[in-house]
Amino acid sequence: MIYTDIFNIKHENAKVVDTHNSFNRIFVIEDTNGVRYTCLRENAPVMPKSATHFKTLRSKNAPLNYLSPYFTGKRVK
């Protein structure tokens, strides 16, 4: 299955991680390298104090080395 994280990056061959608490708007996946990503649920409910739905961010706004499973010591773009 293909999952899309909050930075709108698609991940294949990932599994959903069981968390201690259940969340209404997000869930966590883990790829084959053990790296975890936060994903937005489809049709996520609107928060009571907010009038808008959360939207995924642009992939160019992801942190440096976001997709690297291990930090290499160098910050690259």
VEXMAR-434312 format. One line per field, with one value per atom (N, C-alpha, C, O, CB): atom name; x negated, y, z. Coordinates in nm, 4 decimals. Glycine has a CB too. Example, Ala and Ser with C-alpha at 12.3 -4.5 7.8 and 13.67 -1.06 7.14 Angstrom:
% VEXMAR-434312
name	N  CA  C  O  CB  N  CA  C  O  CB
u	-1.3190  -1.2300  -1.3200  -1.4236  -1.1308  -1.2850  -1.3670  -1.2900  -1.3409  -1.4084
v	-0.5690  -0.4500  -0.3300  -0.3319  -0.4473  -0.2250  -0.1060  0.0030  0.1138  -0.0598
w	0.7800  0.7800  0.7800  0.8465  0.9046  0.7080  0.7140  0.7870  0.8039  0.5725
% end
This chain:
% VEXMAR-434312
name	N  CA  C  O  CB  N  CA  C  O  CB  N  CA  C  O  CB  N  CA  C  O  CB  N  CA  C  O  CB  N  CA  C  O  CB  N  CA  C  O  CB  N  CA  C  O  CB  N  CA  C  O  CB  N  CA  C  O  CB  N  CA  C  O  CB  N  CA  C  O  CB  N  CA  C  O  CB  N  CA  C  O  CB  N  CA  C  O  CB  N  CA  C  O  CB  N  CA  C  O  CB  N  CA  C  O  CB  N  CA  C  O  CB  N  CA  C  O  CB  N  CA  C  O  CB  N  CA  C  O  CB  N  CA  C  O  CB  N  CA  C  O  CB  N  CA  C  O  CB  N  CA  C  O  CB  N  CA  C  O  CB  N  CA  C  O  CB  N  CA  C  O  CB  N  CA  C  O  CB  N  CA  C  O  CB  N  CA  C  O  CB  N  CA  C  O  CB  N  CA  C  O  CB  N  CA  C  O  CB  N  CA  C  O  CB  N  CA  C  O  CB  N  CA  C  O  CB  N  CA  C  O  CB  N  CA  C  O  CB  N  CA  C  O  CB  N  CA  C  O  CB  N  CA  C  O  CB  N  CA  C  O  CB  N  CA  C  O  CB  N  CA  C  O  CB  N  CA  C  O  CB  N  CA  C  O  CB  N  CA  C  O  CB  N  CA  C  O  CB  N  CA  C  O  CB  N  CA  C  O  CB  N  CA  C  O  CB  N  CA  C  O  CB  N  CA  C  O  CB  N  CA  C  O  CB  N  CA  C  O  CB  N  CA  C  O  CB  N  CA  C  O  CB  N  CA  C  O  CB  N  CA  C  O  CB  N  CA  C  O  CB  N  CA  C  O  CB  N  CA  C  O  CB  N  CA  C  O  CB  N  CA  C  O  CB  N  CA  C  O  CB  N  CA  C  O  CB  N  CA  C  O  CB  N  CA  C  O  CB  N  CA  C  O  CB  N  CA  C  O  CB  N  CA  C  O  CB  N  CA  C  O  CB  N  CA  C  O  CB  N  CA  C  O  CB  N  CA  C  O  CB
u	-0.0837  0.0000  -0.0887  -0.1985  0.0955  -0.0413  -0.1155  -0.0516  0.0691  -0.1175  -0.1346  -0.0896  -0.1519  -0.2629  -0.1268  -0.0811  -0.1315  -0.1477  -0.0521  -0.0363  -0.2698  -0.2944  -0.2514  -0.1996  -0.4432  -0.2731  -0.2257  -0.3004  -0.2542  -0.2380  -0.4158  -0.4889  -0.4555  -0.5253  -0.6390  -0.3482  -0.2997  -0.4006  -0.4076  -0.2664  -0.4789  -0.5750  -0.5164  -0.4694  -0.7154  -0.5195  -0.4595  -0.5606  -0.6790  -0.4076  -0.5117  -0.5951  -0.5312  -0.4132  -0.6130  -0.6104  -0.5636  -0.6219  -0.7202  -0.6028  -0.5628  -0.6118  -0.6289  -0.7265  -0.7438  -0.5365  -0.5393  -0.4239  -0.3273  -0.5296  -0.4361  -0.3288  -0.2821  -0.3591  -0.3761  -0.1570  -0.1003  -0.1469  -0.1409  0.0561  -0.1932  -0.2437  -0.1290  -0.0558  -0.3624  -0.1144  -0.0157  -0.0697  -0.1810  0.0168  0.0079  -0.0333  0.0474  0.1550  -0.0155  -0.0062  0.0606  0.1969  0.2946  -0.0268  0.2038  0.3293  0.3716  0.2872  0.3147  0.4996  0.5459  0.5715  0.6165  0.6751  0.5422  0.5577  0.6629  0.6735  0.4232  0.7399  0.8469  0.7963  0.8555  0.9498  0.6871  0.6436  0.5169  0.4940  0.6223  0.4354  0.3073  0.2869  0.3547  0.1908  0.1910  0.1419  -0.0050  -0.0538  0.2237  -0.0752  -0.2193  -0.2474  -0.1886  -0.2942  -0.3388  -0.3833  -0.5324  -0.6031  -0.3523  -0.5789  -0.7209  -0.7647  -0.6994  -0.7493  -0.8756  -0.9234  -1.0140  -1.0328  -0.9982  -1.0698  -1.1515  -1.2825  -1.3452  -1.1805  -1.3250  -1.4469  -1.4197  -1.5127  -1.5136  -1.2934  -1.2583  -1.2349  -1.2223  -1.3643  -1.2289  -1.2054  -1.0546  -0.9791  -1.2707  -1.0119  -0.8690  -0.8305  -0.9060  -0.8311  -0.7110  -0.6575  -0.5143  -0.4426  -0.6638  -0.4737  -0.3376  -0.2537  -0.2947  -0.3359  -0.1365  -0.0456  0.0877  0.1274  -0.0257  0.1553  0.2866  0.3932  0.3866  0.3053  0.4896  0.5992  0.6855  0.6980  0.6853  0.7445  0.8386  0.9610  1.0057  0.8784  1.0137  1.1319  1.1121  1.2009  1.2552  0.9962  0.9679  1.0686  1.0961  0.8233  1.1243  1.2257  1.1668  1.0490  1.2930  1.2494  1.2085  1.2011  1.2869  1.3076  1.0993  1.0864  1.1933  1.2298  0.9434  1.2441  1.3506  1.3121  1.3977  1.3905  1.1859  1.1429  1.0954  1.0533  1.0321  1.1021  1.0528  1.1643  1.2456  0.9296  1.1681  1.2721  1.2209  1.2956  1.3264  1.0953  1.0389  0.9836  0.9545  0.9290  0.9699  0.9062  0.7558  0.7082  0.9599  0.6811  0.5362  0.5033  0.5612  0.4667  0.4120  0.3710  0.2263  0.1502  0.3899  0.1888  0.0495  -0.0381  0.0064  0.0320  -0.1626  -0.2587  -0.3286  -0.3115  -0.3615  -0.4056  -0.4835  -0.6079  -0.6681  -0.5222  -0.6459  -0.7630  -0.8907  -0.9850  -0.7777  -0.8962  -1.0170  -1.0331  -1.1414  -1.0132  -0.9286  -0.9358  -0.9753  -0.9816  -0.8031  -1.0016  -1.0426  -1.1798  -1.2612  -1.0455  -1.2072  -1.3387  -1.4513  -1.4293  -1.3422  -1.5711  -1.6865  -1.7043  -1.6803  -1.8150  -1.7455  -1.7666  -1.6394  -1.6477  -1.8753  -1.5238  -1.3962  -1.3798  -1.3288  -1.2811  -1.4223  -1.4046  -1.5249  -1.5236  -1.3760  -1.6290  -1.7475  -1.7239  -1.6935  -1.8731  -1.7375  -1.7133  -1.8184  -1.7901  -1.7076  -1.9373  -2.0441  -2.1124  -2.1376  -2.1466  -2.1425  -2.2088  -2.3542  -2.4239  -2.1966  -2.4016  -2.5373  -2.6384  -2.7586  -2.5403  -2.5923  -2.6837  -2.6881  -2.7322  -2.8213  -2.6428  -2.6392  -2.4944  -2.4117  -2.7153  -2.4647  -2.3308  -2.3325  -2.4029  -2.2867  -2.2571  -2.2548  -2.1152  -2.0162  -2.2999  -2.1089  -1.9785  -1.9395  -1.8328  -1.9805
v	-0.1173  0.0000  0.1243  0.1232  -0.0006  0.2288  0.3547  0.4538  0.4780  0.4125  0.5105  0.6103  0.7445  0.7498  0.5686  0.8522  0.9872  1.0549  1.0640  1.0690  1.1031  1.1664  1.3127  1.3614  1.1554  1.3820  1.5203  1.6161  1.7279  1.5677  1.5741  1.6568  1.6186  1.6584  1.6447  1.5409  1.5009  1.4144  1.4188  1.6234  1.3355  1.2418  1.1020  1.0632  1.2519  1.0267  0.8934  0.7885  0.7954  0.8583  0.6913  0.5837  0.4501  0.4275  0.5972  0.3616  0.2271  0.1298  0.1610  0.1867  0.0140  -0.0930  -0.0468  -0.0829  -0.1464  0.0314  0.0765  0.0097  -0.0362  0.2331  0.0053  -0.0528  0.0506  0.1365  -0.1832  0.0412  0.1316  0.0857  -0.0330  0.1352  0.1796  0.1505  0.1649  0.2638  0.2449  0.0651  0.0756  0.1703  0.1521  -0.0642  0.2700  0.3663  0.3434  0.2838  0.5117  0.3916  0.3744  0.4428  0.3867  0.4303  0.5610  0.6355  0.6399  0.6394  0.7793  0.6441  0.6592  0.8074  0.8810  0.5742  0.8484  0.9880  0.9981  0.9096  1.0484  1.1046  1.1223  1.1723  1.1419  1.2176  1.2490  1.3161  1.2588  1.2784  1.4592  1.1898  1.1404  0.9930  0.9375  1.2239  0.9308  0.7985  0.7920  0.8755  0.6853  0.6939  0.6817  0.5568  0.4512  0.6764  0.5703  0.4542  0.4340  0.5250  0.4725  0.3136  0.2820  0.2125  0.1183  0.1928  0.2583  0.1960  0.0777  0.0435  0.2986  0.0158  -0.1040  -0.0759  -0.1681  -0.1673  0.0513  0.0887  0.1233  0.1532  0.2065  0.1195  0.1529  0.3007  0.3437  0.1057  0.3798  0.5235  0.5464  0.4891  0.6023  0.6308  0.6569  0.7935  0.8903  0.6485  0.7978  0.9196  0.9399  0.8433  0.9129  1.0637  1.0980  1.1210  1.1927  1.2233  1.0599  1.0732  1.1287  1.1087  0.9371  1.1976  1.2539  1.1553  1.1026  1.3917  1.1308  1.0412  1.1063  1.2286  1.0052  1.0217  1.0733  1.1264  1.0671  0.9631  1.2349  1.2974  1.3222  1.2949  1.2098  1.3736  1.4037  1.5053  1.6049  1.4569  1.4812  1.5742  1.7105  1.7223  1.5153  1.8110  1.9469  1.9558  1.9026  2.0538  2.0227  2.0429  2.1420  2.2316  2.0940  2.1280  2.2179  2.3657  2.4510  2.1793  2.3974  2.5372  2.5894  2.7045  2.5531  2.5058  2.5452  2.5304  2.4384  2.4608  2.6178  2.6123  2.5514  2.5430  2.7512  2.5087  2.4564  2.3164  2.2751  2.5491  2.2447  2.1137  2.1312  2.2260  2.0240  2.0392  2.0399  1.9877  1.8886  1.9544  2.0527  2.0100  1.9654  2.0090  2.1237  1.8780  1.8353  1.9518  2.0432  1.7167  1.9470  2.0524  2.0232  1.9152  2.0669  2.1164  2.0947  2.0141  2.0332  2.2299  1.9242  1.8399  1.9217  1.8798  1.7353  2.0374  2.1202  2.1812  2.2295  2.2313  2.1802  2.2325  2.1266  2.1560  2.2924  2.0056  1.8992  1.9320  1.9953  1.7611  1.8903  1.9166  1.8523  1.7554  1.8653  1.9066  1.8474  1.7037  1.6735  1.9302  1.6162  1.4737  1.4047  1.3048  1.4571  1.4542  1.3982  1.2526  1.1714  1.4806  1.2191  1.0829  0.9931  0.8764  1.0862  1.0449  0.9641  0.8821  0.9385  1.0534  0.7494  0.6683  0.6881  0.6681  0.5231  0.7263  0.7455  0.8780  0.9114  0.6281  0.9535  1.0824  1.0587  0.9868  1.1697  1.1175  1.0939  1.1904  1.1738  1.1030  1.2912  1.3900  1.5165  1.6205  1.3323  1.5099  1.6276  1.6639  1.5771  1.6028  1.7905  1.8377  1.8751  1.9679  1.9595  1.8048  1.8298  1.8716  1.8369  1.7047  1.9467  1.9870  1.8953  1.9120  2.1321
w	0.0000  0.0000  0.0000  0.0556  0.1213  -0.0612  -0.0672  0.0300  0.0258  -0.2129  0.1173  0.2143  0.1787  0.1259  0.3600  0.2074  0.1844  0.3193  0.3964  0.0913  0.3484  0.4783  0.4763  0.3758  0.5164  0.5871  0.5977  0.5065  0.4836  0.7397  0.4536  0.3579  0.2142  0.1209  0.3814  0.1965  0.0650  -0.0096  -0.1324  -0.0173  0.0646  0.0069  0.0200  0.1269  0.0772  -0.0893  -0.0898  -0.0428  -0.0759  -0.2307  0.0351  0.0884  0.0525  0.0794  0.2431  -0.0086  -0.0405  0.0606  0.1278  -0.1856  0.0713  0.1585  0.3027  0.3684  0.1061  0.3510  0.4902  0.5639  0.5030  0.5002  0.6957  0.7765  0.8781  0.9211  0.8479  0.9152  1.0148  1.1521  1.1841  1.0065  1.2325  1.3664  1.4657  1.4639  1.4040  1.5520  1.6593  1.7649  1.8143  1.7209  1.7991  1.9009  2.0280  2.0252  1.8502  2.1384  2.2677  2.2677  2.3175  2.3814  2.2133  2.2026  2.0569  1.9674  2.2601  2.0333  1.8955  1.8694  1.9572  1.8690  1.7489  1.7110  1.6020  1.5171  1.6638  1.6039  1.5056  1.3719  1.2684  1.5584  1.3719  1.2502  1.1879  1.0686  1.2789  1.2635  1.2111  1.2455  1.3319  1.2667  1.1753  1.2114  1.1740  1.0978  1.1406  1.2269  1.2077  1.1255  1.1487  1.3442  1.0281  0.9505  0.9732  1.0167  0.7984  0.9429  0.9553  0.8276  0.7825  1.0808  0.7684  0.6452  0.6774  0.7942  0.5579  0.5747  0.5935  0.6657  0.7178  0.4603  0.6696  0.7417  0.8879  0.9628  0.6731  0.9286  1.0656  1.0894  1.2041  1.1563  0.9816  0.9934  0.9987  0.9201  0.8742  1.0921  1.1096  1.0535  1.0623  1.2577  0.9959  0.9357  0.9830  1.0093  0.7807  0.9937  1.0334  0.9087  0.8174  1.1249  0.9056  0.7918  0.8394  0.9542  0.7205  0.7507  0.7795  0.7343  0.6232  0.7099  0.8185  0.7812  0.6734  0.6667  0.9051  0.5897  0.4907  0.5640  0.6622  0.3872  0.5175  0.5781  0.7272  0.8081  0.5563  0.7621  0.9025  0.9546  0.8877  0.9196  1.0739  1.1252  1.1597  1.1935  1.2481  1.1508  1.1863  1.3381  1.4084  1.1282  1.3877  1.5319  1.5779  1.5018  1.5690  1.7006  1.7478  1.7463  1.7229  1.8874  1.7707  1.7760  1.6406  1.6296  1.8777  1.5384  1.4070  1.3042  1.3133  1.3665  1.2095  1.1066  0.9772  0.8797  1.0796  0.9741  0.8498  0.8702  0.9825  0.7973  0.7610  0.7626  0.7511  0.6888  0.6485  0.8115  0.7970  0.6586  0.6142  0.9078  0.5907  0.4574  0.4632  0.5495  0.3533  0.3706  0.3650  0.3227  0.2533  0.2683  0.3654  0.3348  0.2033  0.1467  0.4479  0.1550  0.0328  0.0668  0.1724  -0.0341  -0.0229  0.0031  0.0131  0.0802  -0.1061  -0.0520  -0.0429  0.0961  0.1292  -0.1481  0.1778  0.3139  0.4167  0.5361  0.3521  0.3724  0.4647  0.5231  0.4558  0.3927  0.6464  0.7067  0.6264  0.5537  0.8509  0.6402  0.5730  0.6200  0.7369  0.5999  0.5315  0.5601  0.6075  0.6789  0.6648  0.5705  0.6150  0.5730  0.6501  0.5602  0.4524  0.4027  0.4284  0.3891  0.2559  0.4934  0.5220  0.6480  0.7531  0.5379  0.6394  0.7589  0.8672  0.9853  0.7214  0.8289  0.9270  0.8987  0.7829  0.9231  1.0030  0.9856  0.9504  1.0220  1.1132  0.8417  0.7930  0.8512  0.8303  0.6436  0.9239  0.9790  0.8965  0.9454  0.9901  0.7710  0.6849  0.6584  0.6306  0.5517  0.6669  0.6321  0.4850  0.4451  0.7214  0.4057  0.2616  0.2202  0.2847  0.1824  0.1116  0.0577  -0.0542  -0.1133  0.0087
% end
